[in-house]
Amino acid sequence: MKNIKTHTGLLIHKEQTRRVRLHETPAAWCLTHRECYSKTTGRRCGSPDSLSRLILSSIQPIE
C-alpha cells in the first residue's frame, strides 16, 4: 500500500539541495520505504556515514 505524502522538506545530498515530499512516522520522516531521516537529528537512518541530511526547519505541511 502506498503512503500518502503529507509534508515537504529540503534534502541536502553531497553538493545539491532539493525539495522532497515526505510522510511522517513516530520516529522518522520518510521519502520511500527504504529512505528515512531521523526526526531529532535529520540524519539518514540506518547509514551513519551517509552525507545526506534533511533540514528539519524546512519541513512544511502540504496544503
C-alpha positions in Angstrom: 0.0 0.0 0.0 1.3 3.4 -0.9 1.8 6.0 1.8 0.4 9.5 1.2 3.0 12.3 1.3 1.9 14.9 3.8 4.9 17.3 4.1 7.7 18.8 2.1 11.3 19.5 3.2 14.8 20.3 1.9 17.2 17.4 1.5 21.0 18.1 1.2 22.9 15.3 -0.6 26.6 16.0 -1.3 26.5 19.3 -3.2 22.9 19.6 -4.3 19.8 20.6 -2.4 16.3 19.5 -3.5 12.8 19.8 -2.2 11.2 16.4 -1.4 7.8 15.1 -0.4 7.7 13.2 2.9 5.4 11.2 5.1 5.7 11.0 8.9 6.2 8.0 11.2 6.6 8.1 15.0 10.4 8.3 14.8 11.3 9.5 11.3 10.5 11.4 8.1 10.3 9.0 5.1 10.8 9.6 1.4 10.4 6.0 0.4 10.1 2.7 2.3 13.9 2.5 2.2 15.0 6.1 2.8 14.1 7.6 6.2 15.6 10.5 8.2 15.6 11.0 12.0 13.1 13.5 13.4 15.6 14.6 16.1 18.9 15.0 14.1 17.9 15.0 10.4 20.5 12.3 9.6 19.6 9.3 7.5 18.5 6.3 9.5 20.5 3.0 9.1 23.5 4.6 7.4 25.5 6.7 9.8 28.3 7.6 7.3 25.8 9.0 4.8 26.3 12.6 3.7 22.5 13.1 3.2 20.8 15.4 5.7 17.2 16.6 6.0 16.8 20.2 7.1 14.3 19.9 9.9 13.4 23.6 10.0 12.3 23.4 6.3 9.6 20.9 6.8 6.1 22.3 6.0 2.7 20.6 5.5 1.4 20.3 2.0 -1.7 22.4 1.5 
